[in-house]
């Protein structure tokens, strides 16, 4: 029997979605459940830490997708 975790996916600007996904899922799984496809200019973070689509998520995580600042 599979265990589920709850993750909040927050897009800035945009909104907040709470998704239930399988324990052991990744950032990509959470974004897919929220029907979000990040673009190349968006940064993805869990808390203050930058993460990749392959990074694991845990119950209660807040995955934030926001426009990244580009340096000169």
TIVEX-386759 format. One record per atom (N, C-alpha, C, O, CB): residue in one letter; atom name; x negated, y, z negated. Coordinates in pm, whole numbers, plus 50000, padded with zeros to 5 digits. Glycine has a CB too. Example, Ala and Ser with C-alpha at 12.3 -4.5 7.8 and 13.67 -1.06 7.14 Angstrom:
<'a'; 'N'; <48681; 49431; 49220>>
<'a'; 'CA'; <48770; 49550; 49220>>
<'a'; 'C'; <48680; 49670; 49220>>
<'a'; 'O'; <48576; 49668; 49154>>
<'a'; 'CB'; <48869; 49553; 49095>>
<'s'; 'N'; <48715; 49775; 49292>>
<'s'; 'CA'; <48633; 49894; 49286>>
<'s'; 'C'; <48710; 50003; 49213>>
<'s'; 'O'; <48659; 50114; 49196>>
<'s'; 'CB'; <48592; 49940; 49428>>
This chain:
<'x'; 'N'; <49916; 49881; 50000>>
<'x'; 'CA'; <50000; 50000; 50000>>
<'x'; 'C'; <49912; 50125; 50000>>
<'x'; 'O'; <49820; 50137; 49919>>
<'x'; 'CB'; <50096; 50000; 49878>>
<'x'; 'N'; <49940; 50214; 50090>>
<'x'; 'CA'; <49859; 50334; 50107>>
<'x'; 'C'; <49896; 50441; 50005>>
<'x'; 'O'; <50013; 50461; 49971>>
<'x'; 'CB'; <49875; 50389; 50249>>
<'x'; 'N'; <49793; 50510; 49956>>
<'x'; 'CA'; <49813; 50622; 49865>>
<'x'; 'C'; <49814; 50750; 49949>>
<'x'; 'O'; <49741; 50762; 50048>>
<'x'; 'CB'; <49701; 50627; 49754>>
<'x'; 'N'; <49897; 50845; 49908>>
<'x'; 'CA'; <49903; 50974; 49978>>
<'x'; 'C'; <49849; 51084; 49888>>
<'x'; 'O'; <49860; 51078; 49766>>
<'x'; 'CB'; <50046; 51006; 50021>>
<'x'; 'N'; <49791; 51185; 49952>>
<'x'; 'CA'; <49747; 51304; 49882>>
<'x'; 'C'; <49818; 51424; 49943>>
<'x'; 'O'; <49865; 51418; 50057>>
<'x'; 'CB'; <49592; 51321; 49889>>
<'x'; 'N'; <49826; 51531; 49868>>
<'x'; 'CA'; <49888; 51654; 49915>>
<'x'; 'C'; <49781; 51761; 49931>>
<'x'; 'O'; <49702; 51786; 49839>>
<'x'; 'CB'; <50001; 51702; 49818>>
<'x'; 'N'; <49778; 51824; 50048>>
<'x'; 'CA'; <49679; 51926; 50081>>
<'x'; 'C'; <49753; 52047; 50136>>
<'x'; 'O'; <49846; 52032; 50215>>
<'x'; 'CB'; <49574; 51872; 50184>>
<'x'; 'N'; <49711; 52167; 50095>>
<'x'; 'CA'; <49767; 52289; 50153>>
<'x'; 'C'; <49676; 52333; 50267>>
<'x'; 'O'; <49554; 52338; 50253>>
<'x'; 'CB'; <49781; 52402; 50046>>
<'x'; 'N'; <49738; 52365; 50380>>
<'x'; 'CA'; <49665; 52416; 50496>>
<'x'; 'C'; <49710; 52560; 50515>>
<'x'; 'O'; <49829; 52588; 50534>>
<'x'; 'CB'; <49692; 52329; 50626>>
<'x'; 'N'; <49613; 52653; 50508>>
<'x'; 'CA'; <49642; 52796; 50512>>
<'x'; 'C'; <49571; 52857; 50631>>
<'x'; 'O'; <49449; 52847; 50643>>
<'x'; 'CB'; <49599; 52866; 50380>>
<'x'; 'N'; <49648; 52919; 50720>>
<'x'; 'CA'; <49587; 52988; 50835>>
<'x'; 'C'; <49602; 53138; 50812>>
<'x'; 'O'; <49711; 53187; 50783>>
<'x'; 'CB'; <49654; 52944; 50971>>
<'x'; 'N'; <49490; 53210; 50827>>
<'x'; 'CA'; <49489; 53355; 50807>>
<'x'; 'C'; <49447; 53421; 50937>>
<'x'; 'O'; <49337; 53394; 50983>>
<'x'; 'CB'; <49393; 53395; 50690>>
<'x'; 'N'; <49528; 53506; 51000>>
<'x'; 'CA'; <49667; 53531; 50960>>
<'x'; 'C'; <49754; 53411; 50998>>
<'x'; 'O'; <49718; 53331; 51085>>
<'x'; 'CB'; <49721; 53661; 51027>>
<'x'; 'N'; <49864; 53401; 50934>>
<'x'; 'CA'; <49955; 53289; 50960>>
<'x'; 'C'; <50031; 53255; 50835>>
<'x'; 'O'; <50086; 53342; 50768>>
<'x'; 'CB'; <49879; 53167; 51011>>
<'x'; 'N'; <50035; 53128; 50803>>
<'x'; 'CA'; <50113; 53086; 50689>>
<'x'; 'C'; <50051; 52969; 50617>>
<'x'; 'O'; <49939; 52926; 50648>>
<'x'; 'CB'; <50251; 53052; 50732>>
<'x'; 'N'; <50125; 52919; 50521>>
<'x'; 'CA'; <50081; 52807; 50438>>
<'x'; 'C'; <50171; 52688; 50466>>
<'x'; 'O'; <50293; 52700; 50470>>
<'x'; 'CB'; <50083; 52845; 50287>>
<'x'; 'N'; <50110; 52572; 50485>>
<'x'; 'CA'; <50185; 52448; 50500>>
<'x'; 'C'; <50128; 52347; 50401>>
<'x'; 'O'; <50007; 52337; 50384>>
<'x'; 'CB'; <50177; 52393; 50647>>
<'x'; 'N'; <50216; 52273; 50338>>
<'x'; 'CA'; <50172; 52165; 50251>>
<'x'; 'C'; <50198; 52035; 50324>>
<'x'; 'O'; <50310; 52010; 50369>>
<'x'; 'CB'; <50246; 52169; 50113>>
<'x'; 'N'; <50095; 51952; 50336>>
<'x'; 'CA'; <50107; 51827; 50410>>
<'x'; 'C'; <50071; 51709; 50320>>
<'x'; 'O'; <49985; 51722; 50232>>
<'x'; 'CB'; <50017; 51827; 50535>>
<'x'; 'N'; <50136; 51596; 50342>>
<'x'; 'CA'; <50104; 51471; 50273>>
<'x'; 'C'; <50034; 51381; 50373>>
<'x'; 'O'; <50089; 51348; 50478>>
<'x'; 'CB'; <50234; 51402; 50214>>
<'x'; 'N'; <49911; 51342; 50339>>
<'x'; 'CA'; <49830; 51259; 50427>>
<'x'; 'C'; <49770; 51144; 50348>>
<'x'; 'O'; <49773; 51144; 50225>>
<'x'; 'CB'; <49719; 51344; 50495>>
<'x'; 'N'; <49715; 51046; 50418>>
<'x'; 'CA'; <49655; 50930; 50353>>
<'x'; 'C'; <49533; 50971; 50271>>
<'x'; 'O'; <49455; 51057; 50312>>
<'x'; 'CB'; <49616; 50825; 50457>>
<'x'; 'N'; <49517; 50908; 50155>>
<'x'; 'CA'; <49395; 50924; 50076>>
<'x'; 'C'; <49278; 50880; 50162>>
<'x'; 'O'; <49288; 50779; 50232>>
<'x'; 'CB'; <49402; 50842; 49942>>
<'x'; 'N'; <49168; 50954; 50159>>
<'x'; 'CA'; <49053; 50923; 50245>>
<'x'; 'C'; <49056; 50998; 50376>>
<'x'; 'O'; <48970; 50976; 50462>>
<'x'; 'CB'; <49048; 50774; 50272>>
<'x'; 'N'; <49152; 51088; 50394>>
<'x'; 'CA'; <49165; 51165; 50518>>
<'x'; 'C'; <49060; 51276; 50525>>
<'x'; 'O'; <48993; 51308; 50426>>
<'x'; 'CB'; <49306; 51225; 50530>>
<'x'; 'N'; <49047; 51333; 50644>>
<'x'; 'CA'; <48951; 51441; 50670>>
<'x'; 'C'; <49024; 51573; 50695>>
<'x'; 'O'; <49147; 51578; 50702>>
<'x'; 'CB'; <48862; 51405; 50790>>
<'x'; 'N'; <48945; 51678; 50707>>
<'x'; 'CA'; <49000; 51809; 50743>>
<'x'; 'C'; <49078; 51799; 50873>>
<'x'; 'O'; <49186; 51858; 50886>>
<'x'; 'CB'; <48887; 51915; 50755>>
<'x'; 'N'; <49025; 51726; 50971>>
<'x'; 'CA'; <49093; 51710; 51100>>
<'x'; 'C'; <49230; 51647; 51082>>
<'x'; 'O'; <49326; 51688; 51147>>
<'x'; 'CB'; <49008; 51624; 51196>>
<'x'; 'N'; <49241; 51548; 50993>>
<'x'; 'CA'; <49371; 51484; 50967>>
<'x'; 'C'; <49471; 51583; 50907>>
<'x'; 'O'; <49588; 51584; 50944>>
<'x'; 'CB'; <49353; 51364; 50872>>
<'x'; 'N'; <49423; 51666; 50814>>
<'x'; 'CA'; <49510; 51766; 50751>>
<'x'; 'C'; <49558; 51868; 50853>>
<'x'; 'O'; <49676; 51905; 50854>>
<'x'; 'CB'; <49435; 51837; 50635>>
<'x'; 'N'; <49467; 51915; 50939>>
<'x'; 'CA'; <49506; 52013; 51042>>
<'x'; 'C'; <49603; 51951; 51142>>
<'x'; 'O'; <49698; 52017; 51185>>
<'x'; 'CB'; <49382; 52066; 51115>>
<'x'; 'N'; <49580; 51826; 51179>>
<'x'; 'CA'; <49670; 51756; 51270>>
<'x'; 'C'; <49810; 51745; 51209>>
<'x'; 'O'; <49910; 51766; 51278>>
<'x'; 'CB'; <49614; 51617; 51304>>
<'x'; 'N'; <49817; 51710; 51080>>
<'x'; 'CA'; <49947; 51698; 51013>>
<'x'; 'C'; <50020; 51832; 51008>>
<'x'; 'O'; <50143; 51837; 51006>>
<'x'; 'CB'; <49928; 51644; 50871>>
<'x'; 'N'; <49943; 51941; 51006>>
<'x'; 'CA'; <50002; 52075; 51004>>
<'x'; 'C'; <50021; 52132; 51144>>
<'x'; 'O'; <50064; 52247; 51159>>
<'x'; 'CB'; <49914; 52170; 50922>>
<'x'; 'N'; <49991; 52053; 51247>>
<'x'; 'CA'; <50001; 52095; 51388>>
<'x'; 'C'; <49918; 52220; 51416>>
<'x'; 'O'; <49962; 52311; 51486>>
<'x'; 'CB'; <50148; 52122; 51426>>
<'x'; 'N'; <49796; 52223; 51361>>
<'x'; 'CA'; <49706; 52336; 51382>>
<'x'; 'C'; <49581; 52288; 51456>>
<'x'; 'O'; <49519; 52188; 51418>>
<'x'; 'CB'; <49667; 52402; 51246>>
<'x'; 'N'; <49545; 52361; 51561>>
<'x'; 'CA'; <49421; 52337; 51634>>
<'x'; 'C'; <49336; 52461; 51619>>
<'x'; 'O'; <49368; 52565; 51679>>
<'x'; 'CB'; <49448; 52301; 51785>>
<'x'; 'N'; <49226; 52454; 51541>>
<'x'; 'CA'; <49143; 52573; 51523>>
<'x'; 'C'; <49071; 52608; 51653>>
<'x'; 'O'; <49036; 52520; 51731>>
<'x'; 'CB'; <49043; 52552; 51410>>
<'x'; 'N'; <49048; 52738; 51674>>
<'x'; 'CA'; <48970; 52778; 51791>>
<'x'; 'C'; <48825; 52801; 51749>>
<'x'; 'O'; <48794; 52797; 51630>>
<'x'; 'CB'; <49029; 52906; 51857>>
<'x'; 'N'; <48739; 52826; 51844>>
<'x'; 'CA'; <48595; 52835; 51817>>
<'x'; 'C'; <48557; 52957; 51733>>
<'x'; 'O'; <48447; 52961; 51677>>
<'x'; 'CB'; <48519; 52839; 51947>>
<'x'; 'N'; <48646; 53056; 51722>>
<'x'; 'CA'; <48618; 53175; 51643>>
<'x'; 'C'; <48667; 53165; 51499>>
<'x'; 'O'; <48652; 53260; 51422>>
<'x'; 'CB'; <48680; 53295; 51708>>
<'x'; 'N'; <48726; 53051; 51462>>
<'x'; 'CA'; <48780; 53036; 51328>>
<'x'; 'C'; <48687; 52955; 51240>>
<'x'; 'O'; <48632; 52853; 51281>>
<'x'; 'CB'; <48917; 52972; 51334>>
<'x'; 'N'; <48672; 53001; 51116>>
<'x'; 'CA'; <48594; 52930; 51016>>
<'x'; 'C'; <48690; 52843; 50934>>
<'x'; 'O'; <48805; 52881; 50912>>
<'x'; 'CB'; <48515; 53029; 50924>>
<'x'; 'N'; <48642; 52728; 50890>>
<'x'; 'CA'; <48723; 52637; 50809>>
<'x'; 'C'; <48653; 52620; 50675>>
<'x'; 'O'; <48535; 52588; 50669>>
<'x'; 'CB'; <48744; 52498; 50880>>
<'x'; 'N'; <48728; 52642; 50567>>
<'x'; 'CA'; <48671; 52631; 50432>>
<'x'; 'C'; <48764; 52554; 50340>>
<'x'; 'O'; <48886; 52554; 50358>>
<'x'; 'CB'; <48643; 52770; 50375>>
<'x'; 'N'; <48704; 52490; 50243>>
<'x'; 'CA'; <48777; 52436; 50128>>
<'x'; 'C'; <48717; 52509; 50010>>
<'x'; 'O'; <48600; 52490; 49978>>
<'x'; 'CB'; <48765; 52275; 50115>>
<'x'; 'N'; <48797; 52592; 49944>>
<'x'; 'CA'; <48743; 52680; 49841>>
<'x'; 'C'; <48649; 52779; 49908>>
<'x'; 'O'; <48683; 52839; 50009>>
<'x'; 'CB'; <48670; 52599; 49730>>
<'x'; 'N'; <48530; 52796; 49851>>
<'x'; 'CA'; <48432; 52888; 49909>>
<'x'; 'C'; <48334; 52817; 50002>>
<'x'; 'O'; <48244; 52881; 50057>>
<'x'; 'CB'; <48357; 52959; 49798>>
<'x'; 'N'; <48350; 52686; 50019>>
<'x'; 'CA'; <48255; 52606; 50096>>
<'x'; 'C'; <48300; 52587; 50240>>
<'x'; 'O'; <48412; 52544; 50266>>
<'x'; 'CB'; <48236; 52470; 50030>>
<'x'; 'N'; <48212; 52620; 50334>>
<'x'; 'CA'; <48239; 52594; 50476>>
<'x'; 'C'; <48235; 52444; 50498>>
<'x'; 'O'; <48148; 52374; 50446>>
<'x'; 'CB'; <48136; 52667; 50568>>
<'x'; 'N'; <48331; 52395; 50577>>
<'x'; 'CA'; <48340; 52252; 50604>>
<'x'; 'C'; <48356; 52228; 50753>>
<'x'; 'O'; <48381; 52321; 50830>>
<'x'; 'CB'; <48457; 52189; 50526>>
<'x'; 'N'; <48342; 52102; 50793>>
<'x'; 'CA'; <48362; 52062; 50933>>
<'x'; 'C'; <48491; 51981; 50941>>
<'x'; 'O'; <48552; 51947; 50840>>
<'x'; 'CB'; <48240; 51981; 50987>>
<'x'; 'N'; <48531; 51950; 51062>>
<'x'; 'CA'; <48652; 51870; 51082>>
<'x'; 'C'; <48637; 51730; 51024>>
<'x'; 'O'; <48737; 51666; 50991>>
<'x'; 'CB'; <48685; 51861; 51229>>
<'x'; 'N'; <48513; 51681; 51010>>
<'x'; 'CA'; <48488; 51548; 50956>>
<'x'; 'C'; <48479; 51544; 50804>>
<'x'; 'O'; <48467; 51437; 50745>>
<'x'; 'CB'; <48361; 51493; 51014>>
<'x'; 'N'; <48485; 51661; 50739>>
<'x'; 'CA'; <48472; 51666; 50593>>
<'x'; 'C'; <48593; 51601; 50527>>
<'x'; 'O'; <48706; 51618; 50574>>
<'x'; 'CB'; <48456; 51812; 50544>>
<'x'; 'N'; <48570; 51527; 50419>>
<'x'; 'CA'; <48683; 51465; 50348>>
<'x'; 'C'; <48765; 51568; 50270>>
<'x'; 'O'; <48712; 51671; 50226>>
<'x'; 'CB'; <48632; 51356; 50253>>
<'x'; 'N'; <48892; 51539; 50253>>
<'x'; 'CA'; <48978; 51621; 50168>>
<'x'; 'C'; <49027; 51536; 50052>>
<'x'; 'O'; <49038; 51414; 50063>>
<'x'; 'CB'; <49099; 51680; 50249>>
<'x'; 'N'; <49057; 51602; 49940>>
<'x'; 'CA'; <49108; 51532; 49823>>
<'x'; 'C'; <49240; 51596; 49780>>
<'x'; 'O'; <49274; 51706; 49823>>
<'x'; 'CB'; <49006; 51535; 49707>>
<'x'; 'N'; <49311; 51527; 49696>>
<'x'; 'CA'; <49442; 51574; 49651>>
<'x'; 'C'; <49430; 51713; 49591>>
<'x'; 'O'; <49346; 51738; 49505>>
<'x'; 'CB'; <49503; 51476; 49549>>
<'x'; 'N'; <49516; 51805; 49637>>
<'x'; 'CA'; <49519; 51941; 49584>>
<'x'; 'C'; <49428; 52039; 49655>>
<'x'; 'O'; <49429; 52158; 49623>>
<'x'; 'CB'; <49483; 51938; 49442>>
<'x'; 'N'; <49349; 51992; 49753>>
<'x'; 'CA'; <49261; 52084; 49827>>
<'x'; 'C'; <49343; 52188; 49901>>
<'x'; 'O'; <49458; 52166; 49938>>
<'x'; 'CB'; <49173; 52006; 49926>>
<'x'; 'N'; <49279; 52304; 49921>>
<'x'; 'CA'; <49335; 52412; 50002>>
<'x'; 'C'; <49239; 52434; 50118>>
<'x'; 'O'; <49129; 52486; 50101>>
<'x'; 'CB'; <49356; 52546; 49918>>
<'x'; 'N'; <49282; 52394; 50237>>
<'x'; 'CA'; <49201; 52410; 50358>>
<'x'; 'C'; <49241; 52543; 50420>>
<'x'; 'O'; <49356; 52564; 50457>>
<'x'; 'CB'; <49222; 52289; 50459>>
<'x'; 'N'; <49144; 52634; 50431>>
<'x'; 'CA'; <49170; 52769; 50484>>
<'x'; 'C'; <49104; 52782; 50620>>
<'x'; 'O'; <48985; 52755; 50636>>
<'x'; 'CB'; <49118; 52878; 50388>>
<'x'; 'N'; <49183; 52825; 50720>>
<'x'; 'CA'; <49133; 52851; 50855>>
<'x'; 'C'; <49150; 53000; 50879>>
<'x'; 'O'; <49261; 53052; 50876>>
<'x'; 'CB'; <49209; 52765; 50964>>
<'x'; 'N'; <49037; 53069; 50903>>
<'x'; 'CA'; <49042; 53214; 50921>>
<'x'; 'C'; <48947; 53257; 51030>>
<'x'; 'O'; <48850; 53187; 51061>>
<'x'; 'CB'; <49009; 53287; 50789>>
<'x'; 'N'; <48974; 53373; 51088>>
<'x'; 'CA'; <48884; 53429; 51188>>
<'x'; 'C'; <48748; 53449; 51125>>
<'x'; 'O'; <48736; 53514; 51022>>
<'x'; 'CB'; <48939; 53562; 51245>>
<'x'; 'N'; <48646; 53394; 51187>>
<'x'; 'CA'; <48509; 53408; 51137>>
<'x'; 'C'; <48448; 53539; 51183>>
<'x'; 'O'; <48481; 53588; 51291>>
<'x'; 'CB'; <48422; 53290; 51182>>
<'x'; 'N'; <48361; 53595; 51102>>
<'x'; 'CA'; <48290; 53718; 51139>>
<'x'; 'C'; <48166; 53679; 51217>>
<'x'; 'O'; <48091; 53591; 51176>>
<'x'; 'CB'; <48253; 53802; 51012>>
<'x'; 'N'; <48146; 53742; 51329>>
<'x'; 'CA'; <48029; 53717; 51411>>
<'x'; 'C'; <47925; 53826; 51386>>
<'x'; 'O'; <47959; 53944; 51384>>
<'x'; 'CB'; <48066; 53710; 51562>>
<'x'; 'N'; <47799; 53786; 51366>>
<'x'; 'CA'; <47692; 53884; 51347>>
<'x'; 'C'; <47644; 53939; 51479>>
<'x'; 'O'; <47673; 53883; 51585>>
<'x'; 'CB'; <47577; 53822; 51272>>
<'x'; 'N'; <47570; 54050; 51474>>
<'x'; 'CA'; <47516; 54110; 51595>>
<'x'; 'C'; <47379; 54057; 51625>>
<'x'; 'O'; <47317; 54096; 51724>>
<'x'; 'CB'; <47511; 54261; 51584>>
